[in-house]
Amino acid sequence: MSTEFEEDICYVILLSPTEQDRRDMEIIRAHVAHLQELERGGQLVLCGPFADAPGGMVIVRAESRAAAEEIARRDPYVVTGIRSYELRTWGLSHAGNRHMGMAAE
């Protein structure tokens, strides 16, 4: 991917239940507080649980993949071990960047 479009990068944190998964309201509230902190800092793009499968997704903006990794590791779901995560780098394709430079003028 061209570095020309680095501002059009988000990071996707896929959260999956582990064997330690349990419904713990204290952990859930801490997870929501984590999301609110990201939102206040302008880093949260979208988040929510999957409706058709266990787990959920958090999409963030971060300065680097390492910074996004730190965000994922700080999530109380991950800290407590009830969720594991997979981090993906997501290049955004849209009219504003001519679909990553590939669209006709």
BATILO-6265 format. One line per 10 residues: number of its first residue (from 0); their letters; for each residue x negated, y, z negated of C-alpha. Coordinates in Angstrom, 1 decimal. Layout:
N
NUM) a) X/Y/Z ~ ...
// end
This chain:
105
0) mstefeedic) 0.0/0.0/0.0 ~ -1.3/3.5/0.8 ~ -2.4/5.6/-2.1 ~ -0.6/8.5/-0.3 ~ 2.6/7.3/-2.1 ~ 1.3/6.7/-5.6 ~ 4.0/9.1/-7.1 ~ 6.5/6.6/-5.7 ~ 5.4/3.8/-8.0 ~ 7.4/2.4/-10.9
10) yvillspteq) 6.7/-0.6/-13.1 ~ 9.3/-3.3/-13.7 ~ 9.2/-5.1/-17.0 ~ 11.2/-8.4/-16.7 ~ 12.1/-9.6/-20.2 ~ 12.9/-13.3/-20.7 ~ 14.1/-15.1/-23.8 ~ 11.5/-17.4/-25.6 ~ 12.0/-20.4/-27.7 ~ 12.1/-18.0/-30.7
20) drrdmeiira) 15.1/-16.1/-29.2 ~ 17.7/-15.1/-31.7 ~ 20.3/-12.4/-32.0 ~ 18.8/-10.1/-34.7 ~ 20.5/-6.7/-35.0 ~ 17.4/-5.2/-36.6 ~ 15.3/-6.2/-33.6 ~ 17.9/-5.1/-31.1 ~ 18.1/-1.6/-32.8 ~ 14.3/-1.4/-32.7
30) hvahlqeler) 14.3/-2.3/-29.0 ~ 17.0/0.4/-28.3 ~ 14.9/2.9/-30.3 ~ 11.9/2.0/-28.1 ~ 14.0/2.6/-25.0 ~ 15.1/6.0/-26.4 ~ 11.5/7.0/-27.0 ~ 10.7/6.2/-23.4 ~ 13.7/8.1/-22.2 ~ 12.7/11.2/-24.3
40) ggqlvlcgpf) 9.2/11.0/-22.8 ~ 10.6/10.9/-19.3 ~ 9.3/7.4/-18.6 ~ 12.5/5.4/-18.6 ~ 14.0/5.0/-15.1 ~ 16.6/2.3/-15.7 ~ 17.2/-0.6/-18.1 ~ 19.7/-3.2/-19.1 ~ 20.4/-6.9/-19.6 ~ 21.2/-9.2/-16.7
50) adapggmviv) 24.9/-10.0/-16.3 ~ 24.4/-13.4/-14.6 ~ 21.3/-14.7/-16.4 ~ 19.4/-14.5/-19.7 ~ 17.0/-11.6/-20.2 ~ 16.9/-8.1/-18.8 ~ 14.8/-5.5/-17.1 ~ 13.2/-2.2/-18.0 ~ 11.9/0.1/-15.2 ~ 9.4/2.8/-16.2
60) raesraaaee) 7.1/5.4/-14.8 ~ 3.6/5.3/-16.2 ~ 0.2/6.7/-15.4 ~ -1.2/3.3/-14.6 ~ -0.5/-0.4/-14.7 ~ -2.5/-0.5/-18.0 ~ -0.2/2.2/-19.4 ~ 2.9/0.2/-18.3 ~ 1.4/-3.0/-19.8 ~ 1.1/-1.1/-23.2
70) iarrdpyvvt) 4.7/0.0/-22.9 ~ 5.8/-3.6/-22.4 ~ 3.6/-4.9/-25.3 ~ 5.1/-2.3/-27.7 ~ 8.6/-3.4/-27.1 ~ 10.0/-4.9/-30.3 ~ 11.4/-7.8/-28.3 ~ 7.9/-8.7/-27.3 ~ 6.2/-7.8/-30.6 ~ 8.6/-10.2/-32.5
80) girsyelrtw) 8.2/-12.9/-29.9 ~ 11.9/-13.3/-29.0 ~ 11.1/-12.1/-25.4 ~ 8.2/-12.6/-23.1 ~ 7.6/-10.2/-20.2 ~ 6.4/-10.1/-16.7 ~ 5.1/-6.8/-15.3 ~ 5.5/-5.9/-11.7 ~ 4.3/-2.9/-9.8 ~ 7.2/-1.6/-7.6
90) glshagnrhm) 6.6/0.7/-4.7 ~ 9.7/2.8/-4.0 ~ 10.8/3.1/-0.4 ~ 13.2/6.0/0.4 ~ 13.9/8.7/2.9 ~ 11.7/11.2/1.0 ~ 8.6/9.1/1.7 ~ 9.8/8.0/5.2 ~ 10.2/4.5/3.7 ~ 6.6/4.3/2.7
100) gmaae) 5.5/6.0/6.0 ~ 7.1/3.4/8.2 ~ 10.3/5.1/9.3 ~ 10.5/7.2/12.5 ~ 10.6/10.9/11.9
// end
